[in-house]
Amino acid sequence: MPERTVVVASSVGLHARPAALFSQAAAQASVPIVLTSAAGRSVNAASILGVLSLGIDHGERVTLSSEAPGADPALDALVALLERDLDEE
């Protein structure tokens, strides 16, 4: 199963606007993506409420994964998104 680990760069973590941008991008991916917090809780990355429920802060490590074939490009795109400060854009 392909997966990526990334440090969240947004200054407020995955809250409000960054969470919305991330979950929208995950929903547009061609494969289902799972977001797992450092505490081990997992949610559907396309669910804004799920993403917000994890309470992910700036600098926290998260893991993105998918069991779908061909998930690597979608995972790479979401990692690139999380590596940016989405509050500054």
Phi and psi restraints in degrees (range 20) as a CNS / XPLOR table:
assign (resid 1 and name C) (resid 2 and name N)
       (resid 2 and name CA) (resid 2 and name C) 1.0 -68.8 20.0 2
assign (resid 2 and name N) (resid 2 and name CA)
       (resid 2 and name C) (resid 3 and name N) 1.0 139.7 20.0 2
assign (resid 2 and name C) (resid 3 and name N)
       (resid 3 and name CA) (resid 3 and name C) 1.0 -151.6 20.0 2
assign (resid 3 and name N) (resid 3 and name CA)
       (resid 3 and name C) (resid 4 and name N) 1.0 157.9 20.0 2
assign (resid 3 and name C) (resid 4 and name N)
       (resid 4 and name CA) (resid 4 and name C) 1.0 -136.3 20.0 2
assign (resid 4 and name N) (resid 4 and name CA)
       (resid 4 and name C) (resid 5 and name N) 1.0 142.9 20.0 2
assign (resid 4 and name C) (resid 5 and name N)
       (resid 5 and name CA) (resid 5 and name C) 1.0 -112.6 20.0 2
assign (resid 5 and name N) (resid 5 and name CA)
       (resid 5 and name C) (resid 6 and name N) 1.0 136.4 20.0 2
assign (resid 5 and name C) (resid 6 and name N)
       (resid 6 and name CA) (resid 6 and name C) 1.0 -145.0 20.0 2
assign (resid 6 and name N) (resid 6 and name CA)
       (resid 6 and name C) (resid 7 and name N) 1.0 151.9 20.0 2
assign (resid 6 and name C) (resid 7 and name N)
       (resid 7 and name CA) (resid 7 and name C) 1.0 -95.4 20.0 2
assign (resid 7 and name N) (resid 7 and name CA)
       (resid 7 and name C) (resid 8 and name N) 1.0 128.3 20.0 2
assign (resid 7 and name C) (resid 8 and name N)
       (resid 8 and name CA) (resid 8 and name C) 1.0 -72.1 20.0 2
assign (resid 8 and name N) (resid 8 and name CA)
       (resid 8 and name C) (resid 9 and name N) 1.0 122.2 20.0 2
assign (resid 8 and name C) (resid 9 and name N)
       (resid 9 and name CA) (resid 9 and name C) 1.0 -91.8 20.0 2
assign (resid 9 and name N) (resid 9 and name CA)
       (resid 9 and name C) (resid 10 and name N) 1.0 -21.8 20.0 2
assign (resid 9 and name C) (resid 10 and name N)
       (resid 10 and name CA) (resid 10 and name C) 1.0 -58.4 20.0 2
assign (resid 10 and name N) (resid 10 and name CA)
       (resid 10 and name C) (resid 11 and name N) 1.0 135.6 20.0 2
assign (resid 10 and name C) (resid 11 and name N)
       (resid 11 and name CA) (resid 11 and name C) 1.0 -62.3 20.0 2
assign (resid 11 and name N) (resid 11 and name CA)
       (resid 11 and name C) (resid 12 and name N) 1.0 -23.8 20.0 2
assign (resid 11 and name C) (resid 12 and name N)
       (resid 12 and name CA) (resid 12 and name C) 1.0 -107.4 20.0 2
assign (resid 12 and name N) (resid 12 and name CA)
       (resid 12 and name C) (resid 13 and name N) 1.0 10.2 20.0 2
assign (resid 12 and name C) (resid 13 and name N)
       (resid 13 and name CA) (resid 13 and name C) 1.0 74.6 20.0 2
assign (resid 13 and name N) (resid 13 and name CA)
       (resid 13 and name C) (resid 14 and name N) 1.0 -153.7 20.0 2
assign (resid 13 and name C) (resid 14 and name N)
       (resid 14 and name CA) (resid 14 and name C) 1.0 -95.3 20.0 2
assign (resid 14 and name N) (resid 14 and name CA)
       (resid 14 and name C) (resid 15 and name N) 1.0 70.8 20.0 2
assign (resid 14 and name C) (resid 15 and name N)
       (resid 15 and name CA) (resid 15 and name C) 1.0 -126.6 20.0 2
assign (resid 15 and name N) (resid 15 and name CA)
       (resid 15 and name C) (resid 16 and name N) 1.0 151.4 20.0 2
assign (resid 15 and name C) (resid 16 and name N)
       (resid 16 and name CA) (resid 16 and name C) 1.0 47.4 20.0 2
assign (resid 16 and name N) (resid 16 and name CA)
       (resid 16 and name C) (resid 17 and name N) 1.0 -116.3 20.0 2
assign (resid 16 and name C) (resid 17 and name N)
       (resid 17 and name CA) (resid 17 and name C) 1.0 -60.0 20.0 2
assign (resid 17 and name N) (resid 17 and name CA)
       (resid 17 and name C) (resid 18 and name N) 1.0 -49.0 20.0 2
assign (resid 17 and name C) (resid 18 and name N)
       (resid 18 and name CA) (resid 18 and name C) 1.0 -59.5 20.0 2
assign (resid 18 and name N) (resid 18 and name CA)
       (resid 18 and name C) (resid 19 and name N) 1.0 -39.1 20.0 2
assign (resid 18 and name C) (resid 19 and name N)
       (resid 19 and name CA) (resid 19 and name C) 1.0 -64.8 20.0 2
assign (resid 19 and name N) (resid 19 and name CA)
       (resid 19 and name C) (resid 20 and name N) 1.0 -40.5 20.0 2
assign (resid 19 and name C) (resid 20 and name N)
       (resid 20 and name CA) (resid 20 and name C) 1.0 -64.8 20.0 2
assign (resid 20 and name N) (resid 20 and name CA)
       (resid 20 and name C) (resid 21 and name N) 1.0 -45.5 20.0 2
assign (resid 20 and name C) (resid 21 and name N)
       (resid 21 and name CA) (resid 21 and name C) 1.0 -62.0 20.0 2
assign (resid 21 and name N) (resid 21 and name CA)
       (resid 21 and name C) (resid 22 and name N) 1.0 -42.4 20.0 2
assign (resid 21 and name C) (resid 22 and name N)
       (resid 22 and name CA) (resid 22 and name C) 1.0 -65.4 20.0 2
assign (resid 22 and name N) (resid 22 and name CA)
       (resid 22 and name C) (resid 23 and name N) 1.0 -48.1 20.0 2
assign (resid 22 and name C) (resid 23 and name N)
       (resid 23 and name CA) (resid 23 and name C) 1.0 -67.1 20.0 2
assign (resid 23 and name N) (resid 23 and name CA)
       (resid 23 and name C) (resid 24 and name N) 1.0 -33.9 20.0 2
assign (resid 23 and name C) (resid 24 and name N)
       (resid 24 and name CA) (resid 24 and name C) 1.0 -64.5 20.0 2
assign (resid 24 and name N) (resid 24 and name CA)
       (resid 24 and name C) (resid 25 and name N) 1.0 -43.0 20.0 2
assign (resid 24 and name C) (resid 25 and name N)
       (resid 25 and name CA) (resid 25 and name C) 1.0 -64.6 20.0 2
assign (resid 25 and name N) (resid 25 and name CA)
       (resid 25 and name C) (resid 26 and name N) 1.0 -39.4 20.0 2
assign (resid 25 and name C) (resid 26 and name N)
       (resid 26 and name CA) (resid 26 and name C) 1.0 -65.7 20.0 2
assign (resid 26 and name N) (resid 26 and name CA)
       (resid 26 and name C) (resid 27 and name N) 1.0 -37.5 20.0 2
assign (resid 26 and name C) (resid 27 and name N)
       (resid 27 and name CA) (resid 27 and name C) 1.0 -66.5 20.0 2
assign (resid 27 and name N) (resid 27 and name CA)
       (resid 27 and name C) (resid 28 and name N) 1.0 -30.1 20.0 2
assign (resid 27 and name C) (resid 28 and name N)
       (resid 28 and name CA) (resid 28 and name C) 1.0 -83.7 20.0 2
assign (resid 28 and name N) (resid 28 and name CA)
       (resid 28 and name C) (resid 29 and name N) 1.0 -10.6 20.0 2
assign (resid 28 and name C) (resid 29 and name N)
       (resid 29 and name CA) (resid 29 and name C) 1.0 -64.8 20.0 2
assign (resid 29 and name N) (resid 29 and name CA)
       (resid 29 and name C) (resid 30 and name N) 1.0 152.9 20.0 2
assign (resid 29 and name C) (resid 30 and name N)
       (resid 30 and name CA) (resid 30 and name C) 1.0 -79.9 20.0 2
assign (resid 30 and name N) (resid 30 and name CA)
       (resid 30 and name C) (resid 31 and name N) 1.0 -1.7 20.0 2
assign (resid 30 and name C) (resid 31 and name N)
       (resid 31 and name CA) (resid 31 and name C) 1.0 -137.8 20.0 2
assign (resid 31 and name N) (resid 31 and name CA)
       (resid 31 and name C) (resid 32 and name N) 1.0 154.8 20.0 2
assign (resid 31 and name C) (resid 32 and name N)
       (resid 32 and name CA) (resid 32 and name C) 1.0 -71.9 20.0 2
assign (resid 32 and name N) (resid 32 and name CA)
       (resid 32 and name C) (resid 33 and name N) 1.0 136.5 20.0 2
assign (resid 32 and name C) (resid 33 and name N)
       (resid 33 and name CA) (resid 33 and name C) 1.0 -120.4 20.0 2
assign (resid 33 and name N) (resid 33 and name CA)
       (resid 33 and name C) (resid 34 and name N) 1.0 139.1 20.0 2
assign (resid 33 and name C) (resid 34 and name N)
       (resid 34 and name CA) (resid 34 and name C) 1.0 -109.9 20.0 2
assign (resid 34 and name N) (resid 34 and name CA)
       (resid 34 and name C) (resid 35 and name N) 1.0 131.9 20.0 2
assign (resid 34 and name C) (resid 35 and name N)
       (resid 35 and name CA) (resid 35 and name C) 1.0 -105.2 20.0 2
assign (resid 35 and name N) (resid 35 and name CA)
       (resid 35 and name C) (resid 36 and name N) 1.0 126.6 20.0 2
assign (resid 35 and name C) (resid 36 and name N)
       (resid 36 and name CA) (resid 36 and name C) 1.0 -121.5 20.0 2
assign (resid 36 and name N) (resid 36 and name CA)
       (resid 36 and name C) (resid 37 and name N) 1.0 128.6 20.0 2
assign (resid 36 and name C) (resid 37 and name N)
       (resid 37 and name CA) (resid 37 and name C) 1.0 -78.5 20.0 2
assign (resid 37 and name N) (resid 37 and name CA)
       (resid 37 and name C) (resid 38 and name N) 1.0 169.0 20.0 2
assign (resid 37 and name C) (resid 38 and name N)
       (resid 38 and name CA) (resid 38 and name C) 1.0 -62.4 20.0 2
assign (resid 38 and name N) (resid 38 and name CA)
       (resid 38 and name C) (resid 39 and name N) 1.0 -25.1 20.0 2
assign (resid 38 and name C) (resid 39 and name N)
       (resid 39 and name CA) (resid 39 and name C) 1.0 -79.5 20.0 2
assign (resid 39 and name N) (resid 39 and name CA)
       (resid 39 and name C) (resid 40 and name N) 1.0 -5.7 20.0 2
assign (resid 39 and name C) (resid 40 and name N)
       (resid 40 and name CA) (resid 40 and name C) 1.0 93.0 20.0 2
assign (resid 40 and name N) (resid 40 and name CA)
       (resid 40 and name C) (resid 41 and name N) 1.0 4.3 20.0 2
assign (resid 40 and name C) (resid 41 and name N)
       (resid 41 and name CA) (resid 41 and name C) 1.0 -83.1 20.0 2
assign (resid 41 and name N) (resid 41 and name CA)
       (resid 41 and name C) (resid 42 and name N) 1.0 136.7 20.0 2
assign (resid 41 and name C) (resid 42 and name N)
       (resid 42 and name CA) (resid 42 and name C) 1.0 -120.6 20.0 2
assign (resid 42 and name N) (resid 42 and name CA)
       (resid 42 and name C) (resid 43 and name N) 1.0 144.4 20.0 2
assign (resid 42 and name C) (resid 43 and name N)
       (resid 43 and name CA) (resid 43 and name C) 1.0 -142.0 20.0 2
assign (resid 43 and name N) (resid 43 and name CA)
       (resid 43 and name C) (resid 44 and name N) 1.0 163.7 20.0 2
assign (resid 43 and name C) (resid 44 and name N)
       (resid 44 and name CA) (resid 44 and name C) 1.0 -68.1 20.0 2
assign (resid 44 and name N) (resid 44 and name CA)
       (resid 44 and name C) (resid 45 and name N) 1.0 121.6 20.0 2
assign (resid 44 and name C) (resid 45 and name N)
       (resid 45 and name CA) (resid 45 and name C) 1.0 -64.4 20.0 2
assign (resid 45 and name N) (resid 45 and name CA)
       (resid 45 and name C) (resid 46 and name N) 1.0 -20.5 20.0 2
assign (resid 45 and name C) (resid 46 and name N)
       (resid 46 and name CA) (resid 46 and name C) 1.0 -82.4 20.0 2
assign (resid 46 and name N) (resid 46 and name CA)
       (resid 46 and name C) (resid 47 and name N) 1.0 -5.1 20.0 2
assign (resid 46 and name C) (resid 47 and name N)
       (resid 47 and name CA) (resid 47 and name C) 1.0 -96.4 20.0 2
assign (resid 47 and name N) (resid 47 and name CA)
       (resid 47 and name C) (resid 48 and name N) 1.0 110.3 20.0 2
assign (resid 47 and name C) (resid 48 and name N)
       (resid 48 and name CA) (resid 48 and name C) 1.0 -59.6 20.0 2
assign (resid 48 and name N) (resid 48 and name CA)
       (resid 48 and name C) (resid 49 and name N) 1.0 -41.0 20.0 2
assign (resid 48 and name C) (resid 49 and name N)
       (resid 49 and name CA) (resid 49 and name C) 1.0 -66.1 20.0 2
assign (resid 49 and name N) (resid 49 and name CA)
       (resid 49 and name C) (resid 50 and name N) 1.0 -38.4 20.0 2
assign (resid 49 and name C) (resid 50 and name N)
       (resid 50 and name CA) (resid 50 and name C) 1.0 -63.4 20.0 2
assign (resid 50 and name N) (resid 50 and name CA)
       (resid 50 and name C) (resid 51 and name N) 1.0 -46.2 20.0 2
assign (resid 50 and name C) (resid 51 and name N)
       (resid 51 and name CA) (resid 51 and name C) 1.0 -61.4 20.0 2
assign (resid 51 and name N) (resid 51 and name CA)
       (resid 51 and name C) (resid 52 and name N) 1.0 -46.0 20.0 2
assign (resid 51 and name C) (resid 52 and name N)
       (resid 52 and name CA) (resid 52 and name C) 1.0 -62.9 20.0 2
assign (resid 52 and name N) (resid 52 and name CA)
       (resid 52 and name C) (resid 53 and name N) 1.0 -35.4 20.0 2
assign (resid 52 and name C) (resid 53 and name N)
       (resid 53 and name CA) (resid 53 and name C) 1.0 -65.2 20.0 2
assign (resid 53 and name N) (resid 53 and name CA)
       (resid 53 and name C) (resid 54 and name N) 1.0 -20.3 20.0 2
assign (resid 53 and name C) (resid 54 and name N)
       (resid 54 and name CA) (resid 54 and name C) 1.0 -75.6 20.0 2
assign (resid 54 and name N) (resid 54 and name CA)
       (resid 54 and name C) (resid 55 and name N) 1.0 -22.0 20.0 2
assign (resid 54 and name C) (resid 55 and name N)
       (resid 55 and name CA) (resid 55 and name C) 1.0 60.9 20.0 2
assign (resid 55 and name N) (resid 55 and name CA)
       (resid 55 and name C) (resid 56 and name N) 1.0 44.3 20.0 2
assign (resid 55 and name C) (resid 56 and name N)
       (resid 56 and name CA) (resid 56 and name C) 1.0 -78.2 20.0 2
assign (resid 56 and name N) (resid 56 and name CA)
       (resid 56 and name C) (resid 57 and name N) 1.0 126.8 20.0 2
assign (resid 56 and name C) (resid 57 and name N)
       (resid 57 and name CA) (resid 57 and name C) 1.0 -99.4 20.0 2
assign (resid 57 and name N) (resid 57 and name CA)
       (resid 57 and name C) (resid 58 and name N) 1.0 167.6 20.0 2
assign (resid 57 and name C) (resid 58 and name N)
       (resid 58 and name CA) (resid 58 and name C) 1.0 -55.8 20.0 2
assign (resid 58 and name N) (resid 58 and name CA)
       (resid 58 and name C) (resid 59 and name N) 1.0 136.4 20.0 2
assign (resid 58 and name C) (resid 59 and name N)
       (resid 59 and name CA) (resid 59 and name C) 1.0 82.4 20.0 2
assign (resid 59 and name N) (resid 59 and name CA)
       (resid 59 and name C) (resid 60 and name N) 1.0 -1.7 20.0 2
assign (resid 59 and name C) (resid 60 and name N)
       (resid 60 and name CA) (resid 60 and name C) 1.0 -80.8 20.0 2
assign (resid 60 and name N) (resid 60 and name CA)
       (resid 60 and name C) (resid 61 and name N) 1.0 142.7 20.0 2
assign (resid 60 and name C) (resid 61 and name N)
       (resid 61 and name CA) (resid 61 and name C) 1.0 -85.2 20.0 2
assign (resid 61 and name N) (resid 61 and name CA)
       (resid 61 and name C) (resid 62 and name N) 1.0 135.5 20.0 2
assign (resid 61 and name C) (resid 62 and name N)
       (resid 62 and name CA) (resid 62 and name C) 1.0 -131.0 20.0 2
assign (resid 62 and name N) (resid 62 and name CA)
       (resid 62 and name C) (resid 63 and name N) 1.0 160.1 20.0 2
assign (resid 62 and name C) (resid 63 and name N)
       (resid 63 and name CA) (resid 63 and name C) 1.0 -121.1 20.0 2
assign (resid 63 and name N) (resid 63 and name CA)
       (resid 63 and name C) (resid 64 and name N) 1.0 134.2 20.0 2
assign (resid 63 and name C) (resid 64 and name N)
       (resid 64 and name CA) (resid 64 and name C) 1.0 -108.8 20.0 2
assign (resid 64 and name N) (resid 64 and name CA)
       (resid 64 and name C) (resid 65 and name N) 1.0 135.7 20.0 2
assign (resid 64 and name C) (resid 65 and name N)
       (resid 65 and name CA) (resid 65 and name C) 1.0 -147.8 20.0 2
assign (resid 65 and name N) (resid 65 and name CA)
       (resid 65 and name C) (resid 66 and name N) 1.0 162.3 20.0 2
assign (resid 65 and name C) (resid 66 and name N)
       (resid 66 and name CA) (resid 66 and name C) 1.0 -156.6 20.0 2
assign (resid 66 and name N) (resid 66 and name CA)
       (resid 66 and name C) (resid 67 and name N) 1.0 139.8 20.0 2
assign (resid 66 and name C) (resid 67 and name N)
       (resid 67 and name CA) (resid 67 and name C) 1.0 -90.8 20.0 2
assign (resid 67 and name N) (resid 67 and name CA)
       (resid 67 and name C) (resid 68 and name N) 1.0 -3.6 20.0 2
assign (resid 67 and name C) (resid 68 and name N)
       (resid 68 and name CA) (resid 68 and name C) 1.0 -76.8 20.0 2
assign (resid 68 and name N) (resid 68 and name CA)
       (resid 68 and name C) (resid 69 and name N) 1.0 142.4 20.0 2
assign (resid 68 and name C) (resid 69 and name N)
       (resid 69 and name CA) (resid 69 and name C) 1.0 -65.6 20.0 2
assign (resid 69 and name N) (resid 69 and name CA)
       (resid 69 and name C) (resid 70 and name N) 1.0 144.8 20.0 2
assign (resid 69 and name C) (resid 70 and name N)
       (resid 70 and name CA) (resid 70 and name C) 1.0 74.0 20.0 2
assign (resid 70 and name N) (resid 70 and name CA)
       (resid 70 and name C) (resid 71 and name N) 1.0 25.3 20.0 2
assign (resid 70 and name C) (resid 71 and name N)
       (resid 71 and name CA) (resid 71 and name C) 1.0 -81.6 20.0 2
assign (resid 71 and name N) (resid 71 and name CA)
       (resid 71 and name C) (resid 72 and name N) 1.0 -13.9 20.0 2
assign (resid 71 and name C) (resid 72 and name N)
       (resid 72 and name CA) (resid 72 and name C) 1.0 -54.9 20.0 2
assign (resid 72 and name N) (resid 72 and name CA)
       (resid 72 and name C) (resid 73 and name N) 1.0 -46.7 20.0 2
assign (resid 72 and name C) (resid 73 and name N)
       (resid 73 and name CA) (resid 73 and name C) 1.0 -62.0 20.0 2
assign (resid 73 and name N) (resid 73 and name CA)
       (resid 73 and name C) (resid 74 and name N) 1.0 -39.0 20.0 2
assign (resid 73 and name C) (resid 74 and name N)
       (resid 74 and name CA) (resid 74 and name C) 1.0 -66.1 20.0 2
assign (resid 74 and name N) (resid 74 and name CA)
       (resid 74 and name C) (resid 75 and name N) 1.0 -42.9 20.0 2
assign (resid 74 and name C) (resid 75 and name N)
       (resid 75 and name CA) (resid 75 and name C) 1.0 -62.8 20.0 2
assign (resid 75 and name N) (resid 75 and name CA)
       (resid 75 and name C) (resid 76 and name N) 1.0 -43.2 20.0 2
assign (resid 75 and name C) (resid 76 and name N)
       (resid 76 and name CA) (resid 76 and name C) 1.0 -61.9 20.0 2
assign (resid 76 and name N) (resid 76 and name CA)
       (resid 76 and name C) (resid 77 and name N) 1.0 -40.9 20.0 2
assign (resid 76 and name C) (resid 77 and name N)
       (resid 77 and name CA) (resid 77 and name C) 1.0 -65.9 20.0 2
assign (resid 77 and name N) (resid 77 and name CA)
       (resid 77 and name C) (resid 78 and name N) 1.0 -40.1 20.0 2
assign (resid 77 and name C) (resid 78 and name N)
       (resid 78 and name CA) (resid 78 and name C) 1.0 -70.4 20.0 2
assign (resid 78 and name N) (resid 78 and name CA)
       (resid 78 and name C) (resid 79 and name N) 1.0 -36.2 20.0 2
assign (resid 78 and name C) (resid 79 and name N)
       (resid 79 and name CA) (resid 79 and name C) 1.0 -61.4 20.0 2
assign (resid 79 and name N) (resid 79 and name CA)
       (resid 79 and name C) (resid 80 and name N) 1.0 -45.6 20.0 2
assign (resid 79 and name C) (resid 80 and name N)
       (resid 80 and name CA) (resid 80 and name C) 1.0 -59.7 20.0 2
assign (resid 80 and name N) (resid 80 and name CA)
       (resid 80 and name C) (resid 81 and name N) 1.0 -36.6 20.0 2
assign (resid 80 and name C) (resid 81 and name N)
       (resid 81 and name CA) (resid 81 and name C) 1.0 -66.1 20.0 2
assign (resid 81 and name N) (resid 81 and name CA)
       (resid 81 and name C) (resid 82 and name N) 1.0 -45.1 20.0 2
assign (resid 81 and name C) (resid 82 and name N)
       (resid 82 and name CA) (resid 82 and name C) 1.0 -70.2 20.0 2
assign (resid 82 and name N) (resid 82 and name CA)
       (resid 82 and name C) (resid 83 and name N) 1.0 -20.8 20.0 2
assign (resid 82 and name C) (resid 83 and name N)
       (resid 83 and name CA) (resid 83 and name C) 1.0 -79.6 20.0 2
assign (resid 83 and name N) (resid 83 and name CA)
       (resid 83 and name C) (resid 84 and name N) 1.0 -4.3 20.0 2
assign (resid 83 and name C) (resid 84 and name N)
       (resid 84 and name CA) (resid 84 and name C) 1.0 -103.8 20.0 2
assign (resid 84 and name N) (resid 84 and name CA)
       (resid 84 and name C) (resid 85 and name N) 1.0 153.9 20.0 2
assign (resid 84 and name C) (resid 85 and name N)
       (resid 85 and name CA) (resid 85 and name C) 1.0 -85.0 20.0 2
assign (resid 85 and name N) (resid 85 and name CA)
       (resid 85 and name C) (resid 86 and name N) 1.0 97.5 20.0 2
assign (resid 85 and name C) (resid 86 and name N)
       (resid 86 and name CA) (resid 86 and name C) 1.0 -70.3 20.0 2
assign (resid 86 and name N) (resid 86 and name CA)
       (resid 86 and name C) (resid 87 and name N) 1.0 -13.8 20.0 2
assign (resid 86 and name C) (resid 87 and name N)
       (resid 87 and name CA) (resid 87 and name C) 1.0 -78.7 20.0 2
assign (resid 87 and name N) (resid 87 and name CA)
       (resid 87 and name C) (resid 88 and name N) 1.0 -21.0 20.0 2
assign (resid 87 and name C) (resid 88 and name N)
       (resid 88 and name CA) (resid 88 and name C) 1.0 -87.6 20.0 2
assign (resid 88 and name N) (resid 88 and name CA)
       (resid 88 and name C) (resid 89 and name N) 1.0 -11.5 20.0 2
